[in-house]
Amino acid sequence: MSCPICGRETMHRYRPFCSKRCAQIDLGRWLTGAYAIPAEEEDAPGEEDAVPDRETPPTRH
Ligand SMILES: [Zn+2]
């Protein structure tokens, strides 16, 4: 049996996946449909509601 995500050999611990990552990827797909989890992110840093910097026009005198 091989991992349905990446095709590698399945680990018993993470059946039917090869790793925790692949299990999470599959779970994410299942939960969100077509949404793909970025491969490099392991833990979500929480909600960051950063306000984007606005370009302030130069002040005139
Ligand atoms: Zn895998």
N, CA, C, O and the ligand as a Tripos MOL2 file, in Angstrom:
@<TRIPOS>MOLECULE
protein
  245   243    62     0     0
PROTEIN
NO_CHARGES

@<TRIPOS>ATOM
      1 N           0.8490   -1.1970    0.0000 N.3       1 MET1
      2 CA          0.0000    0.0000    0.0000 C.3       1 MET1
      3 C           0.8830    1.2450    0.0000 C.2       1 MET1
      4 O           1.9220    1.2790    0.6580 O.2       1 MET1
      5 N           0.4690    2.2420   -0.7270 N.am      2 SER2
      6 CA          1.2680    3.4550   -0.7890 C.3       2 SER2
      7 C           0.4350    4.6670   -0.4120 C.2       2 SER2
      8 O          -0.7940    4.6630   -0.4900 O.2       2 SER2
      9 N           1.1340    5.6800   -0.0090 N.am      3 CYS3
     10 CA          0.4930    6.9160    0.4340 C.3       3 CYS3
     11 C          -0.3130    7.5430   -0.7030 C.2       3 CYS3
     12 O           0.2180    7.7550   -1.7930 O.2       3 CYS3
     13 N          -1.5850    7.8390   -0.4580 N.am      4 PRO4
     14 CA         -2.4120    8.4300   -1.5080 C.3       4 PRO4
     15 C          -2.0180    9.8630   -1.8430 C.2       4 PRO4
     16 O          -2.4290   10.4100   -2.8670 O.2       4 PRO4
     17 N          -1.2270   10.4570   -0.9770 N.am      5 ILE5
     18 CA         -0.8360   11.8460   -1.2140 C.3       5 ILE5
     19 C           0.4120   11.9230   -2.0780 C.2       5 ILE5
     20 O           0.4180   12.5970   -3.1080 O.2       5 ILE5
     21 N           1.4660   11.2350   -1.6620 N.am      6 CYS6
     22 CA          2.7240   11.3570   -2.3840 C.3       6 CYS6
     23 C           3.1780   10.0520   -3.0190 C.2       6 CYS6
     24 O           4.1290   10.0430   -3.8010 O.2       6 CYS6
     25 N           2.5080    8.9430   -2.6900 N.am      7 GLY7
     26 CA          2.8300    7.6840   -3.3390 C.3       7 GLY7
     27 C           3.9420    6.8920   -2.6810 C.2       7 GLY7
     28 O           4.3350    5.8420   -3.1900 O.2       7 GLY7
     29 N           4.4570    7.3730   -1.5620 N.am      8 ARG8
     30 CA          5.5200    6.6490   -0.8810 C.3       8 ARG8
     31 C           4.9520    5.5250   -0.0190 C.2       8 ARG8
     32 O           3.7410    5.3600    0.1200 O.2       8 ARG8
     33 N           5.8660    4.7730    0.5440 N.am      9 GLU9
     34 CA          5.4450    3.6170    1.3390 C.3       9 GLU9
     35 C           4.7110    4.0800    2.5940 C.2       9 GLU9
     36 O           5.1120    5.0380    3.2560 O.2       9 GLU9
     37 N           3.6370    3.3790    2.8980 N.am     10 THR10
     38 CA          2.8060    3.7670    4.0370 C.3      10 THR10
     39 C           3.4470    3.3750    5.3620 C.2      10 THR10
     40 O           3.9900    2.2810    5.5130 O.2      10 THR10
     41 N           3.3700    4.2890    6.3060 N.am     11 MET11
     42 CA          3.8190    3.9700    7.6550 C.3      11 MET11
     43 C           2.6160    3.5110    8.4670 C.2      11 MET11
     44 O           1.5460    4.1170    8.4110 O.2      11 MET11
     45 N           2.8050    2.4260    9.2240 N.am     12 HIS12
     46 CA          1.6960    1.9170   10.0160 C.3      12 HIS12
     47 C           1.1110    2.9820   10.9210 C.2      12 HIS12
     48 O          -0.1010    3.0780   11.1150 O.2      12 HIS12
     49 N           2.0060    3.7680   11.4600 N.am     13 ARG13
     50 CA          1.5990    4.7810   12.4250 C.3      13 ARG13
     51 C           0.6710    5.8230   11.8120 C.2      13 ARG13
     52 O          -0.1860    6.4000   12.4810 O.2      13 ARG13
     53 N           0.8710    6.0410   10.5240 N.am     14 TYR14
     54 CA          0.1090    7.1130    9.8780 C.3      14 TYR14
     55 C          -0.8100    6.5800    8.7920 C.2      14 TYR14
     56 O          -1.2310    7.3210    7.9030 O.2      14 TYR14
     57 N          -1.1210    5.2820    8.8690 N.am     15 ARG15
     58 CA         -1.9780    4.7050    7.8490 C.3      15 ARG15
     59 C          -3.1840    5.5800    7.5570 C.2      15 ARG15
     60 O          -3.7260    6.1870    8.4810 O.2      15 ARG15
     61 N          -3.6290    5.6710    6.2990 N.am     16 PRO16
     62 CA         -2.9570    5.0480    5.1440 C.3      16 PRO16
     63 C          -1.9000    5.9490    4.5150 C.2      16 PRO16
     64 O          -1.6070    5.8430    3.3240 O.2      16 PRO16
     65 N          -1.3400    6.8240    5.3170 N.am     17 PHE17
     66 CA         -0.3710    7.7610    4.7560 C.3      17 PHE17
     67 C           1.0490    7.3900    5.1580 C.2      17 PHE17
     68 O           1.2710    6.4770    5.9540 O.2      17 PHE17
     69 N           2.0030    8.1160    4.5910 N.am     18 CYS18
     70 CA          3.3990    7.8050    4.8630 C.3      18 CYS18
     71 C           3.9150    8.6670    6.0100 C.2      18 CYS18
     72 O           4.9480    8.3630    6.6070 O.2      18 CYS18
     73 N           3.2000    9.7320    6.3110 N.am     19 SER19
     74 CA          3.7010   10.6430    7.3330 C.3      19 SER19
     75 C           2.5610   11.4860    7.8780 C.2      19 SER19
     76 O           1.4650   11.5450    7.3200 O.2      19 SER19
     77 N           2.8650   12.1230    8.9720 N.am     20 LYS20
     78 CA          1.8730   12.9960    9.5800 C.3      20 LYS20
     79 C           1.5020   14.1220    8.6270 C.2      20 LYS20
     80 O           0.3490   14.5470    8.5480 O.2      20 LYS20
     81 N           2.5040   14.5880    7.9130 N.am     21 ARG21
     82 CA          2.2660   15.6850    6.9750 C.3      21 ARG21
     83 C           1.2510   15.3010    5.9190 C.2      21 ARG21
     84 O           0.3190   16.0540    5.6360 O.2      21 ARG21
     85 N           1.4340   14.1330    5.3420 N.am     22 CYS22
     86 CA          0.5080   13.7070    4.3000 C.3      22 CYS22
     87 C          -0.8900   13.5020    4.8830 C.2      22 CYS22
     88 O          -1.8870   13.7990    4.2250 O.2      22 CYS22
     89 N          -0.9640   12.9990    6.1020 N.am     23 ALA23
     90 CA         -2.2650   12.8320    6.7430 C.3      23 ALA23
     91 C          -2.9470   14.1840    6.9220 C.2      23 ALA23
     92 O          -4.1550   14.3260    6.7290 O.2      23 ALA23
     93 N          -2.1440   15.1620    7.2950 N.am     24 GLN24
     94 CA         -2.7210   16.4910    7.4970 C.3      24 GLN24
     95 C          -3.1430   17.1120    6.1820 C.2      24 GLN24
     96 O          -4.1570   17.8040    6.1030 O.2      24 GLN24
     97 N          -2.3550   16.8590    5.1550 N.am     25 ILE25
     98 CA         -2.7080   17.3720    3.8320 C.3      25 ILE25
     99 C          -4.0360   16.7940    3.3940 C.2      25 ILE25
    100 O          -4.9060   17.5070    2.8920 O.2      25 ILE25
    101 N          -4.1850   15.4840    3.5900 N.am     26 ASP26
    102 CA         -5.4280   14.8390    3.1860 C.3      26 ASP26
    103 C          -6.5960   15.3560    4.0120 C.2      26 ASP26
    104 O          -7.6900   15.5910    3.4970 O.2      26 ASP26
    105 N          -6.3390   15.5270    5.3060 N.am     27 LEU27
    106 CA         -7.3880   16.0400    6.1750 C.3      27 LEU27
    107 C          -7.8010   17.4420    5.7240 C.2      27 LEU27
    108 O          -8.9840   17.7780    5.6910 O.2      27 LEU27
    109 N          -6.8250   18.2270    5.3880 N.am     28 GLY28
    110 CA         -7.1100   19.5870    4.9260 C.3      28 GLY28
    111 C          -7.9200   19.5860    3.6490 C.2      28 GLY28
    112 O          -8.8350   20.3910    3.4710 O.2      28 GLY28
    113 N          -7.5740   18.6760    2.7710 N.am     29 ARG29
    114 CA         -8.3160   18.5860    1.5190 C.3      29 ARG29
    115 C          -9.7390   18.1550    1.7900 C.2      29 ARG29
    116 O         -10.6950   18.6500    1.1920 O.2      29 ARG29
    117 N          -9.8460   17.2170    2.7110 N.am     30 TRP30
    118 CA        -11.1780   16.7050    3.0220 C.3      30 TRP30
    119 C         -12.0360   17.8030    3.6320 C.2      30 TRP30
    120 O         -13.2240   17.9150    3.3310 O.2      30 TRP30
    121 N         -11.4250   18.6090    4.4880 N.am     31 LEU31
    122 CA        -12.1790   19.6370    5.1890 C.3      31 LEU31
    123 C         -12.5230   20.8090    4.2910 C.2      31 LEU31
    124 O         -13.6060   21.3860    4.3930 O.2      31 LEU31
    125 N         -11.6230   21.1470    3.4380 N.am     32 THR32
    126 CA        -11.8000   22.3820    2.6870 C.3      32 THR32
    127 C         -11.9910   22.1600    1.2050 C.2      32 THR32
    128 O         -12.0700   23.1190    0.4380 O.2      32 THR32
    129 N         -12.0680   20.8990    0.7900 N.am     33 GLY33
    130 CA        -12.2880   20.6410   -0.6140 C.3      33 GLY33
    131 C         -11.0230   20.8050   -1.4130 C.2      33 GLY33
    132 O         -10.0930   20.0100   -1.2770 O.2      33 GLY33
    133 N         -10.9750   21.8040   -2.2270 N.am     34 ALA34
    134 CA         -9.8520   21.9400   -3.1470 C.3      34 ALA34
    135 C          -8.6920   22.7140   -2.5400 C.2      34 ALA34
    136 O          -7.6570   22.9010   -3.1800 O.2      34 ALA34
    137 N          -8.8670   23.1570   -1.3200 N.am     35 TYR35
    138 CA         -7.8160   23.9570   -0.7090 C.3      35 TYR35
    139 C          -6.5520   23.1410   -0.4900 C.2      35 TYR35
    140 O          -6.6120   22.0210    0.0180 O.2      35 TYR35
    141 N          -5.4350   23.6860   -0.8620 N.am     36 ALA36
    142 CA         -4.1600   22.9880   -0.7080 C.3      36 ALA36
    143 C          -3.3330   23.6590    0.3810 C.2      36 ALA36
    144 O          -3.1560   24.8780    0.3910 O.2      36 ALA36
    145 N          -2.8370   22.8390    1.2910 N.am     37 ILE37
    146 CA         -2.0080   23.3740    2.3650 C.3      37 ILE37
    147 C          -0.5920   23.6020    1.8610 C.2      37 ILE37
    148 O          -0.0120   22.7330    1.2090 O.2      37 ILE37
    149 N          -0.0450   24.7510    2.1570 N.am     38 PRO38
    150 CA          1.3530   25.0000    1.7800 C.3      38 PRO38
    151 C           2.2790   23.9450    2.3800 C.2      38 PRO38
    152 O           2.1390   23.5740    3.5460 O.2      38 PRO38
    153 N           3.1990   23.4790    1.5930 N.am     39 ALA39
    154 CA          4.0080   22.3280    1.9980 C.3      39 ALA39
    155 C           4.9480   22.6450    3.1520 C.2      39 ALA39
    156 O           5.2820   21.7580    3.9380 O.2      39 ALA39
    157 N           5.3710   23.8720    3.2630 N.am     40 GLU40
    158 CA          6.4040   24.1860    4.2350 C.3      40 GLU40
    159 C           5.8570   24.5610    5.6070 C.2      40 GLU40
    160 O           6.5900   24.5480    6.5960 O.2      40 GLU40
    161 N           4.5920   24.8890    5.6680 N.am     41 GLU41
    162 CA          4.0500   25.3360    6.9500 C.3      41 GLU41
    163 C           3.6600   24.1540    7.8110 C.2      41 GLU41
    164 O           2.8430   23.3270    7.4070 O.2      41 GLU41
    165 N           4.2330   24.0720    8.9800 N.am     42 GLU42
    166 CA          3.8970   22.9590    9.8710 C.3      42 GLU42
    167 C           2.8230   23.3650   10.8680 C.2      42 GLU42
    168 O           1.8720   22.6250   11.1170 O.2      42 GLU42
    169 N           2.9900   24.5250   11.4190 N.am     43 ASP43
    170 CA          2.0070   25.0070   12.3820 C.3      43 ASP43
    171 C           1.5180   26.3860   11.9730 C.2      43 ASP43
    172 O           2.3000   27.2560   11.5900 O.2      43 ASP43
    173 N           0.2410   26.5600   12.0620 N.am     44 ALA44
    174 CA         -0.2910   27.8690   11.7480 C.3      44 ALA44
    175 C           0.0760   28.8300   12.8760 C.2      44 ALA44
    176 O          -0.1250   28.5200   14.0510 O.2      44 ALA44
    177 N           0.6030   29.9740   12.5250 N.am     45 PRO45
    178 CA          1.0410   30.9270   13.5500 C.3      45 PRO45
    179 C          -0.1170   31.6220   14.2560 C.2      45 PRO45
    180 O           0.1100   32.5260   15.0610 O.2      45 PRO45
    181 N          -1.3120   31.2320   13.9810 N.am     46 GLY46
    182 CA         -2.4530   31.8930   14.5880 C.3      46 GLY46
    183 C          -2.9800   32.9830   13.6870 C.2      46 GLY46
    184 O          -2.4530   33.2560   12.6080 O.2      46 GLY46
    185 N          -4.0000   33.5700   14.1530 N.am     47 GLU47
    186 CA         -4.6020   34.5880   13.3050 C.3      47 GLU47
    187 C          -3.8050   35.8750   13.3560 C.2      47 GLU47
    188 O          -3.6250   36.4970   14.4030 O.2      47 GLU47
    189 N          -3.3430   36.2410   12.1860 N.am     48 GLU48
    190 CA         -2.6300   37.5030   12.1090 C.3      48 GLU48
    191 C          -3.4450   38.4650   11.2720 C.2      48 GLU48
    192 O          -3.6310   38.2790   10.0690 O.2      48 GLU48
    193 N          -3.9060   39.4580   11.9170 N.am     49 ASP49
    194 CA         -4.7020   40.4470   11.2050 C.3      49 ASP49
    195 C          -3.8680   41.6980   10.9760 C.2      49 ASP49
    196 O          -4.1780   42.7800   11.4730 O.2      49 ASP49
    197 N          -2.8280   41.5180   10.2280 N.am     50 ALA50
    198 CA         -1.9340   42.6330    9.9930 C.3      50 ALA50
    199 C          -2.5690   43.6220    9.0180 C.2      50 ALA50
    200 O          -3.0900   43.2490    7.9670 O.2      50 ALA50
    201 N          -2.5090   44.8470    9.3900 N.am     51 VAL51
    202 CA         -3.0190   45.8850    8.5060 C.3      51 VAL51
    203 C          -1.9200   46.2570    7.5140 C.2      51 VAL51
    204 O          -0.8170   46.6400    7.9040 O.2      51 VAL51
    205 N          -2.2310   46.1410    6.2580 N.am     52 PRO52
    206 CA         -1.2110   46.4790    5.2560 C.3      52 PRO52
    207 C          -0.8350   47.9570    5.3090 C.2      52 PRO52
    208 O          -1.6680   48.8380    5.5260 O.2      52 PRO52
    209 N           0.4320   48.1790    5.1050 N.am     53 ASP53
    210 CA          0.9160   49.5650    5.1400 C.3      53 ASP53
    211 C           0.3130   50.3490    3.9860 C.2      53 ASP53
    212 O           0.3150   49.9340    2.8270 O.2      53 ASP53
    213 N          -0.1930   51.4860    4.3690 N.am     54 ARG54
    214 CA         -0.7570   52.3380    3.3260 C.3      54 ARG54
    215 C           0.3010   53.3170    2.8630 C.2      54 ARG54
    216 O           1.1430   53.7730    3.6360 O.2      54 ARG54
    217 N           0.2320   53.6210    1.6010 N.am     55 GLU55
    218 CA          1.1780   54.6080    1.1130 C.3      55 GLU55
    219 C           0.6600   55.9900    1.4290 C.2      55 GLU55
    220 O          -0.3540   56.4480    0.9030 O.2      55 GLU55
    221 N           1.3880   56.6250    2.2950 N.am     56 THR56
    222 CA          0.9680   57.9740    2.6620 C.3      56 THR56
    223 C           1.5840   58.9690    1.6940 C.2      56 THR56
    224 O           2.7800   58.9230    1.4050 O.2      56 THR56
    225 N           0.7660   59.8470    1.2110 N.am     57 PRO57
    226 CA          1.2900   60.8590    0.2790 C.3      57 PRO57
    227 C           2.2380   61.7970    1.0110 C.2      57 PRO57
    228 O           2.0430   62.0700    2.1950 O.2      57 PRO57
    229 N           3.2450   62.2860    0.3360 N.am     58 PRO58
    230 CA          4.1920   63.2150    0.9630 C.3      58 PRO58
    231 C           3.4950   64.4760    1.4260 C.2      58 PRO58
    232 O           2.6630   65.0430    0.7170 O.2      58 PRO58
    233 N           3.8460   64.9050    2.6260 N.am     59 THR59
    234 CA          3.1940   66.1120    3.1440 C.3      59 THR59
    235 C           3.7450   67.3500    2.4620 C.2      59 THR59
    236 O           4.9410   67.4790    2.1990 O.2      59 THR59
    237 N           2.8230   68.2420    2.1910 N.am     60 ARG60
    238 CA          3.2440   69.4630    1.4810 C.3      60 ARG60
    239 C           3.2170   70.6280    2.4440 C.2      60 ARG60
    240 O           2.3540   70.7000    3.3190 O.2      60 ARG60
    241 N           4.1470   71.5280    2.2870 N.am     61 HIS61
    242 CA          4.1690   72.7110    3.1500 C.3      61 HIS61
    243 C           3.7390   73.9200    2.3680 C.2      61 HIS61
    244 O           3.6890   75.0220    2.9130 O.2      61 HIS61
    245 ZN          2.9160   10.6840    1.7140 Zn       62 ZN62
@<TRIPOS>BOND
     1     1     2 1
     2     2     3 1
     3     3     4 2
     4     3     5 am
     5     5     6 1
     6     6     7 1
     7     7     8 2
     8     7     9 am
     9     9    10 1
    10    10    11 1
    11    11    12 2
    12    11    13 am
    13    13    14 1
    14    14    15 1
    15    15    16 2
    16    15    17 am
    17    17    18 1
    18    18    19 1
    19    19    20 2
    20    19    21 am
    21    21    22 1
    22    22    23 1
    23    23    24 2
    24    23    25 am
    25    25    26 1
    26    26    27 1
    27    27    28 2
    28    27    29 am
    29    29    30 1
    30    30    31 1
    31    31    32 2
    32    31    33 am
    33    33    34 1
    34    34    35 1
    35    35    36 2
    36    35    37 am
    37    37    38 1
    38    38    39 1
    39    39    40 2
    40    39    41 am
    41    41    42 1
    42    42    43 1
    43    43    44 2
    44    43    45 am
    45    45    46 1
    46    46    47 1
    47    47    48 2
    48    47    49 am
    49    49    50 1
    50    50    51 1
    51    51    52 2
    52    51    53 am
    53    53    54 1
    54    54    55 1
    55    55    56 2
    56    55    57 am
    57    57    58 1
    58    58    59 1
    59    59    60 2
    60    59    61 am
    61    61    62 1
    62    62    63 1
    63    63    64 2
    64    63    65 am
    65    65    66 1
    66    66    67 1
    67    67    68 2
    68    67    69 am
    69    69    70 1
    70    70    71 1
    71    71    72 2
    72    71    73 am
    73    73    74 1
    74    74    75 1
    75    75    76 2
    76    75    77 am
    77    77    78 1
    78    78    79 1
    79    79    80 2
    80    79    81 am
    81    81    82 1
    82    82    83 1
    83    83    84 2
    84    83    85 am
    85    85    86 1
    86    86    87 1
    87    87    88 2
    88    87    89 am
    89    89    90 1
    90    90    91 1
    91    91    92 2
    92    91    93 am
    93    93    94 1
    94    94    95 1
    95    95    96 2
    96    95    97 am
    97    97    98 1
    98    98    99 1
    99    99   100 2
   100    99   101 am
   101   101   102 1
   102   102   103 1
   103   103   104 2
   104   103   105 am
   105   105   106 1
   106   106   107 1
   107   107   108 2
   108   107   109 am
   109   109   110 1
   110   110   111 1
   111   111   112 2
   112   111   113 am
   113   113   114 1
   114   114   115 1
   115   115   116 2
   116   115   117 am
   117   117   118 1
   118   118   119 1
   119   119   120 2
   120   119   121 am
   121   121   122 1
   122   122   123 1
   123   123   124 2
   124   123   125 am
   125   125   126 1
   126   126   127 1
   127   127   128 2
   128   127   129 am
   129   129   130 1
   130   130   131 1
   131   131   132 2
   132   131   133 am
   133   133   134 1
   134   134   135 1
   135   135   136 2
   136   135   137 am
   137   137   138 1
   138   138   139 1
   139   139   140 2
   140   139   141 am
   141   141   142 1
   142   142   143 1
   143   143   144 2
   144   143   145 am
   145   145   146 1
   146   146   147 1
   147   147   148 2
   148   147   149 am
   149   149   150 1
   150   150   151 1
   151   151   152 2
   152   151   153 am
   153   153   154 1
   154   154   155 1
   155   155   156 2
   156   155   157 am
   157   157   158 1
   158   158   159 1
   159   159   160 2
   160   159   161 am
   161   161   162 1
   162   162   163 1
   163   163   164 2
   164   163   165 am
   165   165   166 1
   166   166   167 1
   167   167   168 2
   168   167   169 am
   169   169   170 1
   170   170   171 1
   171   171   172 2
   172   171   173 am
   173   173   174 1
   174   174   175 1
   175   175   176 2
   176   175   177 am
   177   177   178 1
   178   178   179 1
   179   179   180 2
   180   179   181 am
   181   181   182 1
   182   182   183 1
   183   183   184 2
   184   183   185 am
   185   185   186 1
   186   186   187 1
   187   187   188 2
   188   187   189 am
   189   189   190 1
   190   190   191 1
   191   191   192 2
   192   191   193 am
   193   193   194 1
   194   194   195 1
   195   195   196 2
   196   195   197 am
   197   197   198 1
   198   198   199 1
   199   199   200 2
   200   199   201 am
   201   201   202 1
   202   202   203 1
   203   203   204 2
   204   203   205 am
   205   205   206 1
   206   206   207 1
   207   207   208 2
   208   207   209 am
   209   209   210 1
   210   210   211 1
   211   211   212 2
   212   211   213 am
   213   213   214 1
   214   214   215 1
   215   215   216 2
   216   215   217 am
   217   217   218 1
   218   218   219 1
   219   219   220 2
   220   219   221 am
   221   221   222 1
   222   222   223 1
   223   223   224 2
   224   223   225 am
   225   225   226 1
   226   226   227 1
   227   227   228 2
   228   227   229 am
   229   229   230 1
   230   230   231 1
   231   231   232 2
   232   231   233 am
   233   233   234 1
   234   234   235 1
   235   235   236 2
   236   235   237 am
   237   237   238 1
   238   238   239 1
   239   239   240 2
   240   239   241 am
   241   241   242 1
   242   242   243 1
   243   243   244 2
@<TRIPOS>SUBSTRUCTURE
     1 MET1         2 RESIDUE 1 A MET
     2 SER2         6 RESIDUE 1 A SER
     3 CYS3        10 RESIDUE 1 A CYS
     4 PRO4        14 RESIDUE 1 A PRO
     5 ILE5        18 RESIDUE 1 A ILE
     6 CYS6        22 RESIDUE 1 A CYS
     7 GLY7        26 RESIDUE 1 A GLY
     8 ARG8        30 RESIDUE 1 A ARG
     9 GLU9        34 RESIDUE 1 A GLU
    10 THR10       38 RESIDUE 1 A THR
    11 MET11       42 RESIDUE 1 A MET
    12 HIS12       46 RESIDUE 1 A HIS
    13 ARG13       50 RESIDUE 1 A ARG
    14 TYR14       54 RESIDUE 1 A TYR
    15 ARG15       58 RESIDUE 1 A ARG
    16 PRO16       62 RESIDUE 1 A PRO
    17 PHE17       66 RESIDUE 1 A PHE
    18 CYS18       70 RESIDUE 1 A CYS
    19 SER19       74 RESIDUE 1 A SER
    20 LYS20       78 RESIDUE 1 A LYS
    21 ARG21       82 RESIDUE 1 A ARG
    22 CYS22       86 RESIDUE 1 A CYS
    23 ALA23       90 RESIDUE 1 A ALA
    24 GLN24       94 RESIDUE 1 A GLN
    25 ILE25       98 RESIDUE 1 A ILE
    26 ASP26      102 RESIDUE 1 A ASP
    27 LEU27      106 RESIDUE 1 A LEU
    28 GLY28      110 RESIDUE 1 A GLY
    29 ARG29      114 RESIDUE 1 A ARG
    30 TRP30      118 RESIDUE 1 A TRP
    31 LEU31      122 RESIDUE 1 A LEU
    32 THR32      126 RESIDUE 1 A THR
    33 GLY33      130 RESIDUE 1 A GLY
    34 ALA34      134 RESIDUE 1 A ALA
    35 TYR35      138 RESIDUE 1 A TYR
    36 ALA36      142 RESIDUE 1 A ALA
    37 ILE37      146 RESIDUE 1 A ILE
    38 PRO38      150 RESIDUE 1 A PRO
    39 ALA39      154 RESIDUE 1 A ALA
    40 GLU40      158 RESIDUE 1 A GLU
    41 GLU41      162 RESIDUE 1 A GLU
    42 GLU42      166 RESIDUE 1 A GLU
    43 ASP43      170 RESIDUE 1 A ASP
    44 ALA44      174 RESIDUE 1 A ALA
    45 PRO45      178 RESIDUE 1 A PRO
    46 GLY46      182 RESIDUE 1 A GLY
    47 GLU47      186 RESIDUE 1 A GLU
    48 GLU48      190 RESIDUE 1 A GLU
    49 ASP49      194 RESIDUE 1 A ASP
    50 ALA50      198 RESIDUE 1 A ALA
    51 VAL51      202 RESIDUE 1 A VAL
    52 PRO52      206 RESIDUE 1 A PRO
    53 ASP53      210 RESIDUE 1 A ASP
    54 ARG54      214 RESIDUE 1 A ARG
    55 GLU55      218 RESIDUE 1 A GLU
    56 THR56      222 RESIDUE 1 A THR
    57 PRO57      226 RESIDUE 1 A PRO
    58 PRO58      230 RESIDUE 1 A PRO
    59 THR59      234 RESIDUE 1 A THR
    60 ARG60      238 RESIDUE 1 A ARG
    61 HIS61      242 RESIDUE 1 A HIS
    62 ZN62       245 GROUP 0 **** ****
